[in-house]
Amino acid sequence: MTREVRTEVHGPDFFACGIQPEPTEERVSLRTRWHSGFGVTTLYHDGRAVWDAVRYEDARSLGWLERTQIQGERVGDWKLDVEGPMTSFTLTRRAKGYWVLSASRMGFA
């Protein structure tokens, strides 16, 4: 059985989990609004949840998160988890404005 794998994760507006992206160290777009469509997107700082979006309409871009939630904070471990029914993945902040798709896994369904 083959599965469709998407390696390009630089969507212009929304990225919804219907396919399983491959982890990459390539920088992802700060303009993309990350959400599963049905699930939850959570921003973590050092393992503590600091922001989430349950509704698709509440999804925000990494640029918005950088400006409003992170606000230039350089220290600590920042991760954005996108949990969906078919696939889930994690984006990790490497530096200010520099995020990568660090993990991809099966969804919760």
C-alpha positions as CSV (number, residue, x, y, z in Angstrom):
1,M,0.0,0.0,0.0
2,T,1.4,3.4,-1.0
3,R,0.6,6.6,0.8
4,E,0.8,10.1,-0.6
5,V,3.7,12.0,1.0
6,R,4.0,15.8,0.7
7,T,7.4,17.2,1.2
8,E,6.6,20.8,0.2
9,V,5.0,22.5,3.3
10,H,5.2,26.2,2.2
11,G,1.5,26.8,1.5
12,P,0.5,30.4,1.0
13,D,-2.4,30.5,3.5
14,F,-3.5,27.3,5.3
15,F,-2.0,23.9,5.8
16,A,-4.5,21.3,6.8
17,C,-3.4,17.8,7.7
18,G,-4.8,15.4,5.2
19,I,-1.4,14.1,4.1
20,Q,1.7,13.3,6.0
21,P,4.6,15.7,5.4
22,E,8.2,14.6,5.6
23,P,10.4,16.3,8.4
24,T,12.9,18.7,6.9
25,E,15.4,21.3,8.1
26,E,14.2,23.6,5.3
27,R,12.7,26.8,6.6
28,V,8.9,26.9,6.5
29,S,6.9,30.0,5.6
30,L,6.0,32.4,8.3
31,R,2.8,33.3,6.4
32,T,1.2,29.8,6.5
33,R,-1.6,29.3,9.0
34,W,-1.1,25.9,10.5
35,H,-4.1,23.8,11.6
36,S,-5.4,20.3,11.1
37,G,-9.0,21.4,10.2
38,F,-10.2,19.0,12.9
39,G,-8.0,18.8,15.9
40,V,-5.9,21.3,17.8
41,T,-2.8,23.4,17.2
42,T,-0.7,24.2,20.3
43,L,2.3,26.4,20.8
44,Y,4.7,25.2,23.5
45,H,7.5,27.0,25.3
46,D,9.8,24.7,27.2
47,G,7.1,22.0,27.3
48,R,4.4,24.4,28.6
49,A,1.4,25.2,26.4
50,V,1.2,29.0,25.9
51,W,-1.4,29.3,23.1
52,D,-3.8,27.0,21.2
53,A,-6.3,27.0,18.4
54,V,-9.0,24.4,18.4
55,R,-11.2,25.9,15.7
56,Y,-9.8,26.1,12.2
57,E,-10.9,29.8,12.0
58,D,-8.6,30.6,15.0
59,A,-5.4,29.3,13.3
60,R,-2.7,31.9,13.0
61,S,0.6,32.1,11.1
62,L,4.0,31.6,12.5
63,G,4.6,35.3,11.8
64,W,1.7,36.2,14.0
65,L,2.9,33.8,16.7
66,E,6.4,35.4,16.5
67,R,4.9,38.9,16.9
68,T,2.3,38.3,19.6
69,Q,3.2,35.2,21.6
70,I,7.0,34.9,21.4
71,Q,7.7,38.6,21.1
72,G,11.4,38.2,20.3
73,E,12.1,35.7,23.1
74,R,15.3,34.0,22.1
75,V,15.8,31.4,24.8
76,G,13.9,28.2,25.4
77,D,12.5,25.5,23.3
78,W,9.6,26.6,21.1
79,K,7.4,24.1,19.3
80,L,4.1,24.2,17.4
81,D,2.2,20.9,17.5
82,V,-0.5,20.3,14.9
83,E,-2.7,17.3,16.0
84,G,-5.1,16.0,13.4
85,P,-7.1,12.8,12.9
86,M,-5.0,11.4,10.0
87,T,-1.6,12.9,10.7
88,S,0.1,15.1,13.2
89,F,3.4,17.0,13.1
90,T,5.6,19.4,15.0
91,L,7.3,22.6,13.9
92,T,10.4,23.7,15.9
93,R,11.8,27.2,16.2
94,R,15.5,27.2,15.4
95,A,16.0,31.0,15.7
96,K,13.8,34.1,15.4
97,G,11.7,33.7,12.3
98,Y,13.3,30.3,11.5
99,W,10.9,27.3,11.9
100,V,11.4,23.8,10.5
101,L,9.1,20.8,10.3
102,S,10.9,18.6,12.8
103,A,8.5,15.6,13.3
104,S,5.6,13.9,11.5
105,R,3.5,11.1,13.0
106,M,0.1,9.3,12.7
107,G,-2.9,11.3,13.8
108,F,-5.2,10.5,16.7
109,A,-7.9,8.6,14.7
